[in-house]
Amino acid sequence: MSTHHQKLHPVAIVGGSTAGLFTACLLARAGRQVQVFEGQERLDSARRTLIVTERLREILGGLGEKAVVNEIRHFELFTDGRVATFTLRRPDLVLERSVLIEEMAVAAQSAGARVQFGQKLRLLQQRRRTLAMVMESTDGGRSEEAQFRTVVGADGAASQVAQAAGWPAPHTVPLVQAVVDLPKGLTPNTARVWFVPDDTPYFYWLIPHSPTEGVVGLIGEDSVQARFALERFLEKHEFESREFQEAKVPAYTGWIPPCRQLSGGDVYLVGDAAGHVKVTTVGGVVTGFRGALGVVEAILKGTNGKLRALRRELDTHLLIRKVIHGFTQAHYSQLVDLLNNRARHDLEAYTRDEPGGVLWRLCLHQPRLLLLGLQAFLGGASIRTPAAVPRAVSCQEL
């Protein structure tokens, strides 16, 4: 399908969250007709504190600033009575997700995209030269059919678009965090991380989002166990929760092309629907926006350079996760002990969105880290990988 031919057709985006609205904004700015269908009656206003690298600013080019509520310049890593500290050269950004969604919606609509609320996808059917979307009104109204040649699924980990187009369901992990008062002596520009592998193969965090409050949370492997572990952690550290925030987040287990060419047109996935999440930290904001940039490039130009770069980065995160998923408390203690001055310098200079650079330099400046990782990988637990799925015809080799 030629790029010129595609430009004659409008684009449907199912899902009005951050990645979908960013996709809508980019396509509308490029002159495409865009219609966003959001199942809820209004934008998602549920509060959730997020932490991202400053790379977000490079990607959004000025968007998202209203959602920035704090900047993190220092990290403290705790394990088994040990602590390692380092200072970031480029601060991390703490965001309020609901504000970010609102800001992206304003940008998309200002660019010319149409956002329609209360419209939930019920069916996606292939016709001879079109994709027929049957949308069901959430207020009890009748169903309506809309036809498009290009459909983008931005409807989360349980994507109806992905299911209808034949993508496998992603593996998800629970994220749970509690809003708490900051402990005495902790400055609001300092975040804390605790490694407690008996509770979670990931970690606990404390992220300040104001001078007086922050969130304590963890990523687990089971929702009930994660909530129980967090409540026990809060009690142990004398945190009193004000509210809980929870989500199911895709855990990247291998690249799946985010485009499928059906008989009626092309279907793309972005954000959580595409599983574009760093599995080291289970963070998907920056990678979700990068996936949106890649999908827009594919729609407008038929090229896939941005998606190839994203795939390399996500695969590097997966390699790191496979290693540290088997870490015991003793491994984390050795890790902290091995963080010499040059290794700390590497952690300060590189962000989580530059995994290849930081991994190479850490092994160069502290070779024993490589040996530690090999020991953990050979003797540790494995993470779930998806079952093999039939290869679909892709729009390009994305």
Secondary structure, DSSP 8 states (H G I E B T S, - for coil): --HHHHHTS-EEEE--SHHHHHHHHHHHHTT--EEEEESSSS------EEEE-THHHHHHTTTTGGGEEEEEEEEEEEETTEEEEEEEEEEEEEEEHHHHHHHHHHHHHHHT-EEEESEEEEEEEE-SS-EEEEEEETTS---EEEEESEEEE-S-TT-HHHHHHT-----EEEEEEEEEE--TT--TTEEEEE--TTT-SS-EEEEESSSSEEEEEEE-SSHHHHHHHHHHHHHHTT---SEEEEEEEE---S---SEEEETTEEEEE-GGGGT--BTTTTB-HHHHHHHHHHHHHHHHHS--HHHHHHHHHHHHHHHHHHHHTT--HHHHHHHHHH--HHHHHHHHHS-TT-HHHHHHHHHHH-THHHHHHHHHHHHS--------------SS--
